[in-house]
């Protein structure tokens, strides 16, 4: 079993035929200690110092790069053609405490009957897709600025 | 336990502790919180919360002082009971009403004052209930391990406070509580 403490590289430079995938669910990227098995059967023991990203290399051999890949999951993709609608959709879904992903002209949210009910009630244009869902996360520097506001940033 | 409260009172306490919060906004659903173990702010907040929240601090110091009065082994065990019940309450995800949180603060004081007059099992039950209510009151967003570690660390100042009260107060003023 191979021990992994941090990513080796953000991306693999090798051709896809020399990459071995380890597919995991999104929640795994939030955990520090866990175990996984790559497509070729190699076992990994994760005890992470820092966050992994989908597509990053976790282990290298002479023959291959081992790449961790986030699995796709069903999401609702809501079209937000105007800024006002985007703000409204973000506010209403945020009020339900569901994480969202912002992409150009769309807002993604995980599939759930409560969300489905709201989308249908509000008649928002949407479609159901299977994608790698990467919800919005406050970058550490922004989070720190919010926690310790300077005189300039204080409301 | 029955020396401390009658059967109807005991049943009333059990029912009171099981009641949920009023759902004034039906349909306002909250999904299960995704704990991000890399979010250090969330973990740090969980560890420091017991020291910055008045109700949590009061109950924690009370239980710490109670543990001191009980001696090393029972005191340690009651501390573990409190922290364990707190973790269980937090993990259960149950929502409790605010009066129960207030009741846990009042109980911690009453328990300290009346410990010697209670049946042996009473402090254990009450401390477990107080811990459970405190845990439930936090809901999602707190890291269980962080909150338990912070609370466990906070029991020591309570015990030290009790030790200081016993050691430094004039003999005539000695509180009946801290023997």
Interface residues (C-beta under 8 A of the other chain):
Chain A: X27 X30 X31 X32 X48 X50 X51 X95 X96 X97 X98 X99 X112 X114 X117 X137 X143 X147
Chain B: X27 X28 X29 X30 X31 X33 X34 X35 X36 X37 X38 X41
